[in-house]
């Protein structure tokens, strides 16, 4: 598997007042999540991103992806701790 190096992923979060859930989406990695708690959503995003990267065949990453989370208060860097270390 080729080495893909670093990946930048933008995730947008918004609140759906009708459904009363927070929604996280990313076109960079085909991400769509929802949760009633923003804190729980933030906890789930890194886990799901790792799964999506691995399922998408990007196992040659040498660095964890850089995730920028945009919510109503502006961009928030979201670290992906562990999980992606030069997998083959």
The 8 nearest C-alpha neighbors of each residue, nearest first, counted from 0:
[[1, 59, 2, 87, 58, 57, 56, 3],
 [2, 0, 59, 3, 57, 58, 60, 4],
 [1, 3, 59, 4, 60, 0, 61, 58],
 [2, 4, 60, 59, 1, 5, 57, 61],
 [5, 3, 60, 61, 2, 62, 6, 59],
 [4, 6, 62, 64, 3, 60, 7, 61],
 [5, 7, 64, 65, 8, 4, 63, 3],
 [8, 6, 65, 64, 66, 5, 9, 67],
 [7, 9, 66, 27, 65, 67, 6, 10],
 [10, 8, 67, 66, 25, 68, 27, 11],
 [9, 11, 25, 68, 24, 67, 69, 23],
 [12, 10, 69, 24, 23, 68, 70, 25],
 [13, 11, 23, 70, 22, 69, 24, 10],
 [12, 14, 22, 21, 70, 15, 11, 23],
 [13, 15, 21, 20, 16, 22, 12, 19],
 [14, 16, 20, 19, 17, 18, 21, 13],
 [17, 15, 19, 18, 14, 20, 21, 13],
 [16, 18, 19, 15, 20, 14, 21, 35],
 [19, 17, 20, 15, 16, 14, 21, 35],
 [20, 18, 16, 17, 15, 35, 14, 21],
 [21, 19, 35, 34, 15, 18, 14, 33],
 [20, 22, 14, 34, 33, 13, 35, 37],
 [21, 23, 33, 13, 12, 32, 14, 20],
 [24, 22, 12, 32, 11, 31, 33, 10],
 [25, 23, 31, 30, 11, 10, 32, 22],
 [26, 24, 10, 30, 27, 29, 28, 9],
 [25, 27, 29, 28, 30, 24, 9, 10],
 [28, 26, 25, 8, 29, 9, 30, 10],
 [27, 29, 26, 30, 25, 51, 8, 52],
 [30, 28, 26, 25, 27, 31, 24, 51],
 [31, 29, 25, 24, 28, 32, 26, 23],
 [30, 32, 24, 23, 29, 25, 33, 22],
 [33, 31, 23, 22, 24, 30, 34, 40],
 [32, 34, 22, 21, 20, 23, 40, 35],
 [33, 35, 20, 21, 36, 40, 22, 37],
 [34, 36, 20, 21, 19, 37, 33, 40],
 [37, 35, 39, 34, 38, 40, 21, 20],
 [36, 38, 40, 39, 21, 41, 35, 34],
 [37, 39, 41, 40, 36, 42, 43, 34],
 [40, 38, 42, 36, 41, 37, 43, 34],
 [39, 41, 37, 43, 42, 38, 34, 44],
 [42, 40, 38, 39, 44, 43, 37, 45],
 [43, 41, 39, 40, 44, 38, 45, 46],
 [42, 44, 40, 46, 41, 45, 47, 39],
 [43, 45, 47, 41, 46, 42, 48, 40],
 [46, 44, 48, 79, 47, 43, 49, 42],
 [47, 45, 49, 43, 48, 44, 50, 42],
 [46, 48, 50, 44, 49, 45, 51, 43],
 [49, 47, 51, 45, 50, 46, 44, 52],
 [48, 50, 52, 46, 47, 51, 53, 45],
 [51, 49, 47, 53, 48, 52, 54, 46],
 [50, 52, 54, 48, 53, 49, 55, 47],
 [53, 51, 55, 49, 57, 50, 54, 48],
 [52, 54, 50, 55, 56, 51, 58, 57],
 [55, 53, 51, 52, 56, 50, 57, 58],
 [56, 54, 52, 53, 57, 51, 58, 50],
 [55, 57, 53, 58, 54, 52, 59, 0],
 [58, 56, 59, 52, 53, 55, 60, 3],
 [57, 59, 86, 56, 53, 60, 87, 85],
 [60, 58, 2, 57, 85, 3, 86, 1],
 [61, 59, 4, 3, 85, 58, 62, 2],
 [60, 62, 85, 4, 84, 59, 5, 2],
 [63, 61, 5, 60, 4, 84, 64, 83],
 [62, 64, 83, 79, 65, 5, 84, 61],
 [65, 63, 6, 7, 5, 66, 62, 79],
 [66, 64, 7, 8, 6, 63, 67, 78],
 [65, 67, 8, 77, 9, 7, 76, 64],
 [68, 66, 76, 9, 75, 77, 10, 74],
 [67, 69, 10, 75, 74, 11, 76, 9],
 [70, 68, 74, 11, 73, 12, 75, 10],
 [69, 71, 12, 72, 73, 11, 13, 74],
 [70, 72, 73, 69, 13, 12, 74, 14],
 [73, 71, 70, 74, 69, 75, 68, 12],
 [74, 72, 69, 70, 71, 75, 68, 11],
 [73, 75, 69, 68, 67, 70, 76, 72],
 [74, 76, 68, 67, 69, 77, 73, 70],
 [77, 75, 67, 68, 66, 78, 74, 65],
 [76, 78, 66, 67, 75, 68, 79, 65],
 [79, 77, 80, 76, 66, 65, 45, 64],
 [78, 80, 45, 63, 81, 77, 64, 65],
 [81, 79, 78, 82, 63, 45, 83, 77],
 [82, 80, 83, 79, 84, 63, 78, 49],
 [81, 83, 84, 80, 49, 79, 63, 46],
 [84, 82, 63, 81, 85, 62, 86, 60],
 [83, 85, 86, 61, 62, 82, 60, 63],
 [86, 84, 61, 60, 59, 83, 87, 58],
 [87, 85, 58, 84, 59, 83, 60, 61],
 [86, 58, 59, 85, 0, 60, 84, 1]]
